[in-house]
């Protein structure tokens, strides 16, 4: 589990295919320079969220680490198959402060940047969310964008069945994450609130299915 509070911005330096050349079903091995991200307690097999996607450490040293990303993960995410900056967060440990919200590190889908503009001292980010995920987003609810725990300021339903959400990004958030590089038309990794999924599941069952009647 994670919190969505980014503790470092790393740099993907190499992306190496795991399969044979031309194999469209193979994943990749990614080498990431930590750039100050604390690896002092890192062990093989540890989980690190990269742009919001939970990955397993397969090699590391004092200044870098490597993960292997499956083709399924590559199909569901953006930013893990190319050289560039990435948001990093270690998995929570017992006793850690939950400063963001409960994050699984399982990317649910991709959002599209419709607008990213300065508003006063902050920036307003508008994202188009696909129909499959829009029902999980609510005013003042939580959403994860490229691994960052954020608060939804507004939700507008779209004729497509999806929705557009707006998010306020304070200067500190932009300074310590990769969100400052976003541009109109870019795709981002989205994870909806895990609790919303459980609520949906509970409400979809009737008492005869073994669910508790909370009506």
ZAMI-897524 format. One line per field, with one value per residue (C-alpha): x, y, z. Coordinates in steps of 0.05 Angstrom, whole numbers, plus 32768, in hexadecimal, padded with zeros to 4 digits. Layout:
# residues N
X <- X; ...
Y <- Y; ...
Z <- Z; ...
This chain:
# residues 215
X <- 8000; 8015; 7FFD; 8005; 8038; 8074; 80B8; 80E5; 80E9; 8115; 812E; 8122; 8165; 815D; 8123; 8137; 8107; 8102; 80EE; 8108; 810B; 80C7; 80A2; 8065; 8051; 8091; 809C; 80D9; 810E; 8114; 8150; 8141; 8172; 8158; 816E; 816B; 8131; 8145; 815B; 817E; 8149; 8138; 813A; 8131; 80E7; 80D1; 8098; 80A2; 806C; 8085; 8056; 8021; 802E; 8046; 8085; 80B5; 80FF; 8129; 816D; 8188; 81C5; 81CF; 81B9; 818A; 815C; 813B; 80F6; 80D6; 8095; 8066; 8044; 8001; 801C; 8038; 7FF4; 7FD0; 8001; 8029; 8070; 8090; 80AB; 80D4; 810E; 80F8; 80E6; 80B8; 8095; 80AD; 8091; 80A4; 806D; 8051; 806E; 8049; 804D; 8052; 8026; 7FEC; 7FF2; 7FD0; 7F9C; 7F9D; 7FBC; 7FC5; 7FF7; 7FCA; 7FBD; 7F74; 7F7B; 7F93; 7F7A; 7F84; 7F9C; 7F68; 7F87; 7FC1; 7FC1; 7FDB; 7FA4; 7FBF; 7FFB; 7FE4; 7FD3; 7F90; 7F94; 7F58; 7F57; 7F27; 7F18; 7EFD; 7EB6; 7ECD; 7EEC; 7EC1; 7E8E; 7EC5; 7ED6; 7EB2; 7EB8; 7EED; 7EFD; 7F43; 7F65; 7FAC; 7FCD; 8011; 8019; 8005; 7FCB; 7F9E; 7F5A; 7F24; 7F09; 7ED1; 7EB2; 7E8E; 7E6C; 7E78; 7E49; 7E7C; 7E6C; 7EAF; 7EBB; 7EEA; 7F08; 7F2E; 7F66; 7F8C; 7FD7; 7FFD; 8045; 8063; 8042; 805C; 80A2; 80A9; 8086; 8086; 8041; 8063; 8074; 802C; 8011; 7FCD; 7FC3; 7FF1; 7FD9; 7FDF; 7FD8; 7F98; 7F87; 7F42; 7F33; 7F36; 7EFE; 7ECF; 7ED8; 7EC6; 7E88; 7E72; 7E7B; 7E53; 7E1A; 7E17; 7E06; 7DC3; 7DB9; 7DAA; 7DF0; 7E0D; 7E16; 7E04; 7DC4; 7DD9; 7D9B
Y <- 8000; 8048; 808E; 80B6; 80E4; 80E6; 80E0; 80E7; 80F3; 80C0; 80BC; 8080; 807A; 8038; 800D; 7FC7; 7F96; 7F54; 7F2A; 7F20; 7F5C; 7F68; 7F41; 7F6C; 7F43; 7F4C; 7F7E; 7FAA; 7FB1; 7FF9; 8019; 8055; 8087; 8097; 80E0; 80E6; 80B5; 808E; 8047; 803A; 8009; 7FEB; 7F9F; 7F72; 7F66; 7FA8; 7FCE; 8014; 803D; 805A; 808E; 806E; 8026; 7FF4; 7FD1; 7F9E; 7FAE; 7F7A; 7F9B; 7FD9; 7FFD; 803D; 806B; 8044; 8009; 7FDE; 7FC1; 7F94; 7FAD; 7F7B; 7F88; 7F8A; 7FC3; 7FE8; 7FE4; 8001; 8039; 8072; 8089; 8045; 8035; 8073; 809B; 80D4; 80EB; 80C0; 80C9; 8098; 8080; 8046; 8017; 802A; 800B; 8001; 8042; 806F; 80AD; 80A8; 80EF; 80E3; 80AB; 805F; 804F; 8009; 801A; 7FF8; 8028; 8024; 8048; 8085; 80CC; 8103; 8149; 817A; 81B8; 81CB; 8215; 8243; 825F; 8290; 8271; 822A; 8203; 81E5; 81A0; 8187; 813D; 8116; 80D3; 8097; 807E; 803F; 8069; 80A7; 808A; 8084; 80CE; 8101; 8149; 814E; 8104; 80E8; 80D4; 80BE; 80DF; 80C3; 80AB; 80EC; 80EE; 8128; 8146; 814D; 8194; 8189; 8152; 815F; 8125; 8120; 8107; 80CF; 80B1; 80C8; 8107; 8141; 814F; 818C; 818B; 81C3; 81BA; 81E4; 81FA; 81C7; 818D; 81A5; 81AF; 8168; 813F; 8134; 8155; 8197; 8179; 816B; 8189; 8189; 8147; 811E; 80DD; 80CF; 8092; 8092; 806A; 8076; 8073; 802B; 8036; 804B; 8007; 7FE3; 800E; 7FFF; 7FB4; 7FB5; 7FDC; 7FAE; 7F72; 7F63; 7F46; 7F03; 7F03; 7F05; 7F50; 7F78; 7FA1; 7FE9; 8009
Z <- 8000; 7FF4; 8007; 7FC7; 7FE8; 7FBA; 7FDD; 7FA1; 7F56; 7F32; 7EEB; 7EBD; 7E98; 7E72; 7E5B; 7E44; 7E23; 7E48; 7E0D; 7DC6; 7D97; 7D79; 7DAF; 7DBD; 7DFA; 7E22; 7E5A; 7E69; 7E9E; 7EB6; 7ED7; 7F03; 7F21; 7F67; 7F67; 7FB3; 7FBC; 7FFB; 7FEB; 802D; 8046; 8002; 7FF9; 7FBD; 7FB5; 7FD4; 7FB4; 7F98; 7F76; 7F34; 7F16; 7F42; 7F2B; 7F60; 7F48; 7F67; 7F70; 7F4D; 7F54; 7F77; 7F91; 7FB9; 7F81; 7F54; 7F4D; 7F18; 7F0E; 7EDA; 7EBC; 7E9B; 7E59; 7E7D; 7EAA; 7E6E; 7E4B; 7E87; 7E99; 7E7C; 7E8C; 7E9C; 7E57; 7E48; 7E62; 7E8F; 7ED6; 7F01; 7F44; 7F79; 7FBB; 7FE9; 8002; 8046; 8085; 80C6; 80ED; 80AF; 80AC; 807A; 8060; 801D; 8017; 8011; 7FCE; 7FB1; 7F7B; 7F47; 7F0D; 7EF8; 7EB6; 7E91; 7E94; 7E62; 7E72; 7E57; 7E77; 7EA4; 7EB4; 7EEC; 7F19; 7F4B; 7F6F; 7F5D; 7F1D; 7F09; 7EE9; 7EC1; 7EB0; 7E84; 7EA6; 7E7F; 7E8A; 7EAF; 7EE6; 7EE9; 7F1A; 7F4F; 7F4F; 7F7C; 7F92; 7FC9; 7FC0; 7FB5; 7F74; 7F63; 7F27; 7F13; 7F5A; 7F7C; 7FAD; 7F9A; 7FAC; 7F77; 7F75; 7F43; 7F18; 7ED6; 7EB3; 7E68; 7E30; 7E24; 7E68; 7E84; 7EAC; 7EB3; 7EF7; 7F0E; 7F41; 7F63; 7F65; 7F97; 7F88; 7FB8; 7F94; 7F51; 7F6E; 7F8A; 7F54; 7F09; 7F02; 7EF0; 7EAC; 7E98; 7E58; 7E35; 7E12; 7E3F; 7E5E; 7EA8; 7ED5; 7EFE; 7F3D; 7F5B; 7FA5; 7FBC; 7FEE; 7FB6; 7F96; 7FD6; 7FDF; 7F97; 7FA3; 7FE4; 7FC6; 7F89; 7FB5; 7FD2; 8019; 7FF8; 7FDB; 8021; 8024; 8062; 8057; 8066; 8049
